[in-house]
Amino acid sequence: MRLRPRQSLFVERSLAALCDHGNTLSIASTGFGKTIALSAVVARSIEGSDAKACILAHRDELTSQNRTKFGRVAPKITTSVIDARTKDWAGQATFAMVPTLTRTANLTAMPALDLLVIDEAHHAVADSYRRIIDRARSANPDCRIFGVTATPNRGDRKGLREIFDNVGDQVRLGELIASGHLVPPRTFIIDVGVQDQLREVRKTLSDFDMNEVAGIMNRAPVTDEVIRHWKEKAGDRPTVVFCSTVAHAENVAAAFNDADISAAVIHGDLDGATRRRILAAYASGEIRVIVNVSILTEGWDHPPTSCVVLLRPSSYKSTMIQMIGRGLRTVDPEEYPGVVKTDCIVLDFGTSSLTHGTLEQDVDLDGREPVPGPAPSKTCPECEAQIPLAVTECPFCGADLSREGSAPIDSFIMSEIDLLKRSSFAWVDLFGDDAALMANGFNAWGGIFFLDGRWHAVGGGKGQASRLLGVGERTVCLAQADDWLNNHESDESAFKTKAWLKQAATDKQLKYLPPECRHDFGLTRYRASALMTFGFNKRAIRAAVDAAAGTERMAA
C-alpha cells in the first residue's frame, strides 16, 4: 500500500523533528489514519538496521489493531507482542500493552530500545507510562520518543512538555473535513433557559461539577425540549447523547423511550458484558439512541452515528472535540449496507459551543490555562448578534447560516480541486460532463459516478470484484476512491501510471475503444486505459450503484 500525500508529509515532518530533537509529538484528528502514519514513521526509523522499537497502547484491541496495520505498511519487519497472554521481545518492532509492561518484572525484562512510540500520547504523563519512559531512557539515553494523539491538551491541565518539547505536525479536523475524510458537523445551540445557570457551575480539577450540572439539566421541562428538538432537527438519526450523571442519563433515556424512540443507557458502573450487549444493540439498529456518562467520549466509534447531543457542558475543548468526533466518521457501505451519511447534527443544550467557538485546538505542551477572552465568533447577517463561529443556525433569530461560510471547513483553503491535485493518481473525466471520474493503477482502479442526485464511489482491481466504496457527497466519495487506490497500489505503480499521461494511446488500446476515440489524436495511454477499464467494468459499476440506490437508508 501507499500513504495518502498528507500522511506522507506527516511522516516526513515527524521524522525530521525526531532527528532534530530526539522526541516529538504529532497530532492527527480522528479519520486521518494515524496508525498507518505511525507505522510508517516506525518503519522508516528502523528498517535496514538492528534498531529496536516498542509501540505502546493502553488497551488490548489497540495493541492488536496497531500490529495488524503495521504489517500492511512494513511486511518485512518482524513484530512481537507484550500483553496479558504473551511476553515476547523477539520482533524488531514490539507492540506492548501499557498495564502489562509497567509491571516490575516485565519492565526489567525490556531490552534497550532505540525508539519508543506512544499511541494516544496524551496519556504519556500518567505514572504507568512514565515508568516505561524512564526505563527506556535509563537503558538507552539516546532512545527517541515519538507520540501521536488527536487531543493533546489534557483535562487535568498536566502538560506533556516533560516528555515532548516540540510538535512535529498537526492535522486539524477542518483539514480532514475539507479533504472528504470526515463529514462536516452542523451545530445547533439550543437555549432551554439554563445557560446562565450553567455558566455559574463550579469547576473541579477535571471539568465542571457534574452533580451541579445534573441539578440544572435533569428536569422534565428540559428533557421534553431535548426530545422535541431531536425530532425536529435530527429526525431518526443514530444518536449518541452525553449526560452529566447516571440518574440524568436514565431519565433522558426514559423520555426517549416514552416518545417511542428506542434508547438505552451505558455507563462505567455496568459490567463489560452488559456494555457490549447494549453497544451491539445500538450497532444493529435495535436501539436508535444511546445515552452515556463519560464512557463513549474516547476510543469508541460507530460510523453511522450522525447526531451528537450535548446535555452537559465541557470546560475543556479537548473533551468537546472528543464528544463531537464520535459523529464525524464517514461510512463504509460494505460494512453498513444502504447507510448514507453526509453530515453530523450537533445539538448543544449546554454551553460548550458558546465557550469554545470551534472544534479546532491550539496545542499547549505546558498545559497552561488558556488566556481569558471571547471564543471565536462571527456576526449573524440577519440580527447582527455575535454568535459562535461553528454554528449553522443563529441561536437568537434562527437564521440559517449553513450557506454563509460558517462551518469550520471554510477557514481552510482547501477544496475538492486540491484533493485531485494532491492525489498520487490522475483522475480522468470520462465523458466531459463531470459526472464520471476514474483513476487507474496496475492492480486496482477507482471511480466516482453521479446518479439520481448522489455520488457513488466504486473500486475494483485484479482478482477483486467491483465494490461500492461510498455514497453521498462528491468530495467524500472522491476521498474513498482515492484511498482504495492507495491501499492497493505502490509508489512505483503511481509513478508509472502518471508517466502514461505523456504517452500516446497504443494501437492495441484503440482496438478496444469506440471508433470516435481513434480520431482523437490527443488521446493518451492513461486516458485510454481509464476508458477501457470503465468499458470492461461498466455493468459491475452500474450493478453496485443500483444496489446502493435500492437499499439506502439515511444516516444523515
ROFI-366037 format. One record per residue: x, y, z of N, C-alpha, C in turn. Coordinates in steps of 0.02 Angstrom, whole numbers, plus 50000, padded with zeros to 5 digits. Each point is the difference from the previous one (the first is absolute). Layout:
! residues N
XYZXYZXYZ;...
This chain:
! residues 556
500414994150000499595005950000500445006250000;499685005849985500375006350002499605004950044;500365004950027499685005050043499655005349959;499495003050029499725006149971500555005350000;499985004849954500515005350000500045003650067;499435001250033500035003650065500314995650053;499894993549997500324995450047500764999949989;500215000249937500715000149985500345006250028;499665005749994500275006250028500054999650076;499484997050031500004999050072500604995850022;500134994749963500574995550015500665003849993;500075003749946500635003749988500125005250055;499495003650019500075005150052500164996850067;499674994450015500124996650064500724997350003;500234997049946500694997449998500515005650007;499875005749967500465005650005500045002650072;499435000450033499995002450070500344995050046;499904993549988500354994950040500755000649992;500215001249939500725000749986500295006250035;499625005449999500255006450029499985000150076;499484996950029499875000850072500074993650041;499984994249967500014993750037499324998050027;499515004449993499314998650019499555004549960;499384998149991499505004549971499314997350013;499525004650002499294998450005499685002249935;499664995449965499635001749940499264998950012;499595004449974499295000250016499594998649937;499574995150004499594998149942499294998650023;499525003749973499314999350020499704993449977;499444998150031499624994249980499904999949924;500104994249969499884999449928500625000949957;500565001950031500615001249961500344993549979;499924994850040500394993949989500665000450036;499985002150063500625001250036500404993650013;499654994350005500364993750011500434998349940;499745001249940500394998949939500615004749999;499885006450015500555004850000500514998450055;499764998150059500454998050055500434994149978;499694995149967500374994149977500545001949951;499865004849956500495002249951500595003550034;499865003850052500555003350037500454994750032;499694994950031500404994650030500414996449948;499684998249944500344996249948500595003949972;499895006449986500545004149972500575000950051;499854999550064500505001150052500454993950011;499734993949990500384994150019500164995249943;499685000849941500124995249946500735000249977;500264994249983500694999649976500525000950054;499804999150063500475000850056499844994850053;500385000250055499864995650057499605003550054;499765006049986499645004050050499364996550022;499835000850064499384997150028499515005650018;499374998749987499475004850017499474996550041;499675003950043499434997650038499435005049991;499414997549984499425004249989499504998650056;499855005150039499564999350059499285001849984;499534996250030499295001749998499714998050068;499435002850018499744998850067499464994750002;499814997149942499504994849999500204994449953;499764993950015500164994149959499825001049927;499385002649988499775000549931500425005049960;500255005350033500435004849965500684996949984;500264996050046500644996649988499944995549939;499474996049997499894995549944499895003949935;499595005250004499865004049940500635003349973;500415002750044500625003349979500484995049966;500044994050028500454995049972499764997849930;499354999149992499734997949936500135005349946;499885006350016500115005349951500745001049985;500424999150050500725000549989500224994749949;499714994050005500174994749954499835001749928;499495004149989499835002149932500505005149974;500245004450045500475005349979500704997349993;500204995650046500704997550001500014992450007;499804996349949499934992850006500664996350012;500575003249985500644996550007500315000850070;499715004450041500275001150068499654995250048;500394996350038499714995150047499675003650059;499474997150027499645003050056499894994850055;499885002450060499824995750057499555004050046;499764996650054499495003050042500164999050074;499855005250040500014999550073499295001750023;499654994950024499335001250028499874995050055;499384999450023499864995750057500164992749985;499974997949936500114993049983500714998549975;500325005049969500644998849967500515005150022;500624997850011500555004550017500584998549953;500005003249942500474998249947500335006349972;500665000650009500375005749974500394998249937;499854994349969500414997649944499965004449938;499435003349989499925004049940500425006450001;500155002549941500355006549997499545005650023;499354999249989499505004750026499534996050046;499985002050063499584996650050499425004450019;499404997050001499395003750016499794998150071;499995004950045499924998550071499405003650030;499654996450043499445003050037500285002950065;499865006350013500305003550056499874996750067;499384998250018499884997050066500424993750012;500174996449947500414994050007500745001850005;500235004249956500725001649998500235003750061;499565003850032500215004250056500144995950063;499824993750001500154995850059500764999050005;500244999750061500725000150014500384994649962;499754993950002500364994449967500035001149925;499465002549970499995001149928500455005849979;500015005250042500455005749985500734997950004;500154995850049500694997750008500234996049939;499534996449970500174995849942500025004049935;499795006250001499985004049939500715001549976;500154998549937500685001349974500105007449986;500615001949987500145006949980499645001649935;499675005749998499615002049940500335005949966;499905000449935500245005849962499435004849986;499384997550002499425004249987499424997550043;499715004550039499404998550039499435004349972;499464996749979499445003449969499404999650046;499665005650010499435000250045499375002049961;499564995249990499355001549970499555002950054;499545004549980499595003750049500465003350050;500465004249975500565002550039499805005150053;499375002150002499805004450055500014996250067;500064993349997500074996150062500724999750024;500475002849963500724998850013500245002350068;499655004850032500245002450065499704996050059;499584995149985499744995750053500574995950029;499934998150063500554996550036500224993649964;499524996149974500184993749966500425001349939;499825005049961500405001749940500685002750020;500025004150052500645002950022500504994650020;499764994750032500454994650019500324996849939;499614999149948500254997049938500505004749966;499815006449995500435005049968500665000650038;499975000450066500615000650041500454993949991;499694994149997500394993849991500345000049931;499645002249949500275000249932500595004849996;499935005950031500545004949999500594997950041;499864996350055500544997550042500424994849963;499664995649963500354994749964500375002749939;499735005449970500315003049942499855007549999;500465004150024499885007350002499845003049932;500184996549946499875002549932499344997549972;499624996450041499354997549976499555005949981;499734999849940499565005449977499284998450021;499625005350014499304999350023499545003449950;499534996149972499535002749951499294998950025;499615005350003499314999450023499505002549948;499424996749998499475002049955499355000350040;499615005349988499355000750034499555004449958;499354999650014499525004549968499865006050045;500074999050066499825005350048500575000950050;500475004449986500605000650041499895003750066;499495004250004499895003950061499574996250049;500304998050056499664995850049499525004150043;499464996650022499515003350043500285002050068;500504996450025500275001650066500555005249998;500125002849939500505005349990500724997750011;500124993550001500694997750003500315000849931;500555003649997500335001049936500404993949979;500134999549935500394994449973500735001849988;500215006150019500675002349983500554995850033;499874996950056500514996050032500184993849957;499554998349952500144994449954500175002749930;499615004849977500085002749932500135007550004;500545002449968500135007250002499855003449934;499674996349953499835003049936499424996249968;499685003349951499464996849962500244999149928;500024993849977500254998649933499525002249945;499354998650011499505001849950499324999950034;499515003549970499324999950026499524999949941;499584994949997499474999449950499345001650034;499695005449981499405002450035499364996849971;499475000350040499364997249979499765003349936;500045006549995499765003549941500364997949937;500634998350006500384997749942499734993349975;499824995650048499734993549980499295000549974;499625004850025499335001249973500055002549928;500465004649990500095002949933500244994849950;500394995150022500274994949954499524994249992;499435000050034499514994849991500104993950045;500455000550048500134994250044499595000150064;499645005450013499505000550052499405003749972;499424998950029499425003949979499985006550041;499705005349974499985006350038499464999850054;500135003350057499485000750051499535005849983;499364999250016499525005549996499775001350072;500255005550028499925001250072499425004750015;499574997950046499445004150024500085001050075;500015006350021500005001650071499285001350021;499774996250048499305000450020499955002350072;499735005950010499935002950067499324998150029;500014995950051499374998050033499925003750067;500325005950002499925004350059500464998550058;500554996249987500434998150056500735002249989;500145003649946500705001749985500315004450054;499635004750026500275004350054500174995950061;499574995150017500134995750058500624995749988;500074997449939500574995749984500665003850005;499985006549982500615004050004500245000950071;499564999150048500185000950071500234993550033;499984994549964500184993650029500744999950020;500144997150057500674999650027500434995349958;500645001649991500474995749965500384995750050;500084993649982500434995650039500674999549964;500444995650024500654999249968499934997749927;499534995549988499944996949934499495003349954;499485003250028499475002949958499525003850045;499415001549974499485002950041499764994850051;499715002350055499704995650049499364997149970;500024993649982499454997049963499384999050043;500074999750066499414999750043499625006649997;500375005649998499675006549992499675000549932;500354997549949499725000149932499354996049998;500004994150032499394995950001499435003550034;500155003850053499485003750034499655005049955;500365002349949499725004949952499684996549941;500334994949973499784996849938499514994350009;500034996750058499604994050011499305001850024;499635003449958499325002150016499544998649940;499394998150015499544998049947499905005249945;499925006550017499905005049946500605000349952;500614999350027500595000149958500014993849955;499884994250030500004993849962499474999949946;499425002850014499475000449949500235004149940;500375005350013500265004149945500544996249961;500384995950034500504995949965499664995549950;499474996650021499644995549955499705003849941;499715005850014499685004049946500515002249948;500565002750024500515002449953500334994249962;500094994350033500294994249966499554997849943;499344999550013499544998049947500005005049942;500055006450017499975005349950500635000449957;500584999350032500635001349965500384993749981;499914994650037500384993949987499594994649967;499345000750001499584994949969500084993450037;500254995049964500074993450030500734997649997;500475004650006500704998349993500264995850059;500474995449987500354996750055500365005450041;499885000050066500205005750042500364997750063;500525003750018500324999050065499895006450042;499794999050062499845005550046500504999850058;500285005950017500465000550056499665003650058;499954996550057499665002750059500495001050058;499755003150053500425001950056500084994650053;499454996650016500014994850052499594994049976;500064994450035499624994149982499255001350007;499795003350054499295001550008499745004349943;500405004949980499815004349943499934995849937;500474995649987499984995849940499404995450000;499844997150057499434995550004499345003749986;499955006150025499395003949988499935002049926;500575001849970499985001849929499824994049957;500294994250013499844994049962499264998250009;499755000650061499294998650012499555004649959;500195006349995499605004849961500004998249926;500574997849973500024997849931499554993949990;500054995250045499604993949994499255001650006;499825004550044499305002050007499745003349937;500455003049961499815003149936500064995049942;500044993450016500054994749950500645000449959;500545002550031500665000249968500444995350042;500234994549972500374995150038500665002850025;500114999650065500605002850031500244995550057;500655000450015500294996250055500565004150031;500164998450063500525003550038500614995650007;500605003149993500624996450013500445004450043;500304997150052500435003850046500514995350032;500475002850036500574996350026499834995050053;499425000550032499824995350053499724993549973;499854999849936499764993749970500584995349987;499874993550005500534995249985500134999849925;500584997249982500225000049930499514996549954;499724994450021499544996349957499375004149985;499755003450051499405004249990500155005749952;500585003250009500185005549954500054997549929;500324994349990500084997349932499314998349970;499554997450040499334998449975499635006349978;500045005350039499665006249983500305003149936;500675000049996500335002849941499834995849937;499944993550008499824995749943499295001549978;499555001250047499315001749982499965006749964;500425004750020500035006449966500294999149929;500524996149995500324998949935499534996549951;499564995750025499544996449957499395004149981;499915005750033499415004249986499414998550044;500074995050044499464998550048499885005950046;500555003550017499965006050041500195005949956;499605005250000500135005949958500425005150036;499925000750066500355005150039500374996650057;500645001450007500394997350055500215005950044;499824999650064500125005450048500554997750046;500525004350009500584997650039500255005450047;500394997750048500325004450049500754998549998;500385004149964500734999950000500324993449978;499634995849964500304993649980500114999549925;499645004049961500084999749927500375006149973;500325003750046500345006149979500624998549959;500364994750018500644998449967500034992749983;500274998549940500154993149982499414995949976;499425003249987499424996449975499775003449936;499834996049950499735002749938499484995349971;499455002849978499514996549960499845004749942;500344999049942499965005049946499315002349979;499474995750001499345002749981499725005350048;500295000650059499775005350046500055006749965;499435003549995500005006449964499645005550038;499914998950065499765005350044500334999350068;500255005550026500305000350067499625005250040;499764997950058499625004650044500415001250063;500155006450013500385001950059499535002750053;499884996050052499575002150056500425001550061;500635001349989500465002050053500505004849969;500205005150036500525004549974500694996850009;500485002549964500694997750007500455006150009;500375000150055500455005650012500634999549958;500134994049972500614999049960499814998449928;500325003649955499854999049929500154992949978;500534997050027500174993249979499434995150012;499655000850056499434995750015499445001149949;499865006349984499485001649950500194996949933;500625000649980500234997249936499904992549999;500174996750056499924992750003499274998049994;499565003750034499294998249998499725000949930;500115005849969499735001249934500334995549947;500634998450012500364995649953499684993149993;499604997850049499664993549994499534999849941;499795005849975499525000149945500295002149933;500665000949993500285002949939500294994949952;500044993750018500304995149955499554998849939;500324998649943499634998149940499824992550004;499574997949954499734993250003500264995749942;500194993950016500194995149949499364996149983;499755000649937499364996849983500034992450000;500604997149996500044992650004499884997850071;500235003950048499894998450071499315001950023;499735005549971499345002550019499575000949937;499764994649971499645000449937499395004750003;499955004349950499425004449995500035006250041;500505000950043500045005950043500335005749961;499675005749998500275006049968500105005350054;500605002750003500175005050052500365005849968;499725005950004500315005949969500215005350050;499754999650062500195004950051499834997250069;500145003950052499834998150068499655005850034;499404998950025499645005150037500265000150072;500195006050024500215000850069499495004550035;499664997250050499525003950039500315001550068;500205006250010500355002050061499505003750046;499784996650053499545003050048500385003050059;500664999549999500415002850054500325006549978;500635000850018500365006249983500674998649966;500124993849979500664998349972500165004049937;499535000249953500125003649937500065007550012;499615002550049500055007150017500675001650031;500274995350038500645001150035500594999449952;499984995049957500604998349961499975002349927;499405001149973499935003049933500104995449942;500544996249997500144995549944500274993450027;500104995349954500294993550018500764999849992;500295005649980500735000149991500345001650065;500584996950011500355000450064500735001849991;500225005350033500715001750001500344995850054;500604997949986500364995550046500395004050050;499964998050063500415003050053500344994450039;500644998949987500374994550032500095001250074;499915006250023500095001450071499354999150040;499434998949966499384998850035499725006050035;500195006049979499765006050034499275001449985;499685003650045499325002449987500015004649940;499494999749958499985004649943499945007250023;500275004549959499945007150016499265002049998;499735003050053499305001849999499835004649941;499424998949973499785004049944499424996749965;499685003549954499424997249967500184994349953;499544995249994500094994649952499945002749929;500294996649951499945002349930499265000949981;499845005649970499305001549985499935003349932;499385001049980499825003549938499375004050013;499815004049952499395004150006499454996949958;499414999050030499434997549962499795005349949;499944998249936499815005049950499285002450006;499584996450038499305001950007499885004650059;500224997950060499865003950061500625003550027;500604998849969500625003150018500254998250070;499754994550027500254997650065500684996649991;500435000350052500634996449999499864992850022;500184995349957499854993050013500614995749987;500034993850028500594995749991500144998649926;500634999549984500214999249931499724993649968;499914994750040499834993549971499264999049985;499565004150027499284998549996499745001049929;499494996149983499695000549934499295002850004;499775001550061499355003450009500095005150056;499815006249988500085005250051499564998250060;500294999550061499604998350058499545005650022;500085006149972499585005750019499405000949954;500134999949934499455001249953499824994049957;500394994650005499854994049962500225000249928;500395005049979500225000649931500424993949980;499884997549939500394994449973500665002649974;500554997850032500675002549982500414994749965;499684994549980500384994649970500315001949934;499755005249967500275002349936500405006550008;500125002050062500325006450011500744999550015;500304994349983500724999250013500144999250074;499524996950036500074999950072500354993750027;500024994849961500284993850025500765000550005;500314996250047500735000350008500374998549936;499714996049956500334998149938500205006249960;499615005550007500125005849959500625004050021;500284998350058500605003550020500624996849970;499914994749960500564996649968499965001149925;500565001949971500025001249928500124993349967;499494995850004500044993449969499344998849965;500014995749951499404998449963500104993449964;499484997949965500064993949962500565000549948;500105005949973500525001049950500684998450031;500105002050063500634998550034500084992450008;499454996650015500034992850008500214996649935;499725002449945500184997249935500745001249984;500245005950016500705001649987500474996150045;499794998950062500434996550047500014992549989;499504997449966499964992849989500634997449965;500194994050018500584996849968499824997449931;499355000149984499764997349936499635005549961;500034999649934499655004849958499274997949993;499545004850006499284998649995499755002449932;499664995749965499775001349932499255001350000;499805005749971499295001449988499814996049938;499654994450009499924995249946499625002749939;499485003950013499565001949945499935007649992;500415003850037499995007249993499415003550031;499604996450039499425003150033500075000450075;500604998150026500165000550072499554995550043;499714994949971499564995650038500314993150011;500584998749970500344993650008500755001049996;500364998750056500725000850002500314993350019;500564998349969500354993850016500755001050004;500324995950040500734999850004500224992849999;500584998749970500244993249988500684998950033;500104993950024500664997750020500154993649963;500514996350023500154993549969499574994550031;499835000850065499644994750035499285001750014;499825006449995499335002150020499785006249961;499365001450003499725006149972499485002850047;499875006449995499485003150041499635005149958;499365001050017499615004949963499455002950042;499765006049980499425003050032499495001749946;499364998750015499485000549950499385003350030;499715004749963499415003750024499374997049970;499544997950043499384997049977499455001250051;499425002249975499425001050042500145004750059;500385005349986500115005250050500544998450051;500354994449993500534998350048500624997749963;500575000950034500634997349975500124993150029;500304995749960500164993250021500734998649984;500374997650049500694997949989500024992449990;500354997849948500044992849985500734998449986;500234994250024500684997949988500034992749980;500544998149967500104993149981500734998949982;500164994149975500704998749982500124992749984;500634998449991500184993149983499814995350057;499604995049983499804995150050499505002650050;499725005949988499525002950047499385002349963;499434997950024499375002149969499895007450013;499645003249955499835007050010499585000750063;500145005250040499625000950062499865007450011;499445001250033499815006850017500435002450058;500315005949993500445002750051499675005550041;499525003549971499685005550036499435002849960;499535003250037499435003449970499905006650037;499905005449962499865006450034500315005949964;500375004150038500305006049974500584998249952;500095004249950500514998749949500704999550030;500185004750044500675000150027500144993850043;499504997850039500084994150041500104993849955;499594999549947500074994349954500685000149965;500225005949981500665000549968500554997750047;499965002050064500504997950050499984992450009;499404997050001499954992850010500294996249940;499875002449939500274996749941500775000849997;500245005950019500725001150000500344995650052;499694999250059500284995650051500014992749977;499494998049962499994993249973500634998849957;500165004849958500594999349958500644999950042;500035004450049500605000150043500104993450036;499454996850019500054993750036500234994249956;499915000649935500144994449955500595001249953;500285006050001500555001649955500625001950039;500565000549964500645001850031500225006749973;500535002850030500285006249974500234999249928;500284994249984500254998849933499435000049949;499444996750016499454999749953499695006849989;499955004150053499735006849992500445004149953;500664999350008500465003749958499944997849927;499974993449988499984997549931499345001849965;499444999650037499375001749967499975007449983;500285004250042500015007149984500445001549939;500514995849990500425000949941499614998849936;499474995950004499594998749941499645006349975;499955005150042499655006149980500335003449940;500644998749990500365003249945500094995549940;499764993850006500094995249946499354999149960;500064999549934499424999149958499704993150010;499344999549991499664993550005500304995149950;500044993650019500294994949957499474997549951;500234996949946499544997249950499564994650032;500304996150045499614994750032499435003050042;500145005550035499475003350038499455002549955;500195003049944499505003049954499524994749973;500234993749994499564994749976499424998750047;500115001350064499484998650050499555006050014;500145005749969499635006150014499515001649944;499485004150014499525001949948500345003549942;499704999949941500315003049940500195007350008;499605003950038500155007150006500675001250036;500214995350042500635000850035500604999449952;499904996549946500564999049953500165006449962;499545004850002500125006449967500225005450048;500094998050064500235004850051500764999450003;500355004549965500724999549995500365002250064;499615002850047500305001950065499894994850054;499694994349980499854994850049500644997050028;500065000150067500604997350032499904992750019;500554996850014499984993050021499604999350066;500075005050044499664999650065499245000949991;499805005049961499285001149990499694993949964;500364997349953499764994049965499914994350049;500474999350046499964994750051499395001050044;499865006250019499425001450042499354998549963;499965001949937499404998649960499894992549991;500554996549989499954992749993499774996850066;500285002250055499814997350065499265001150012;499765006049984499285001350009499594995449955;500214999349938499634995749954499964992850024;500564997450024500024993150024499584999050063;499935005350041499684999350065499335003750004;499755002349944499405004249999499414996650034;499884993849983499434996450029500074999250076;500614998350022500124999050071499925006650038;500245005549970499935006550031499265001850007;499624999049945499295001650002499644995750051;500184993750005499684995650049500145002350071;500625002250014500175002450067499605006350017;499955004549952499645006350011499254998650008;499724995849958499284998450005499844996550065;500444995550022499894996550064500005005050058;500445005049996500025005050054499365004050000;499765002049941499395004049996499404996150027;500014993349992499434996150023499994998650074;500565001150034500034998350072500155005950045;500025006149972500215005850040499535001250059;500315001550056499635002750057500445005550028;499715005650013500395005950017500284999750070;500655001350005500325001450065500105007450006;499835003749948500065007350000499485002949955;
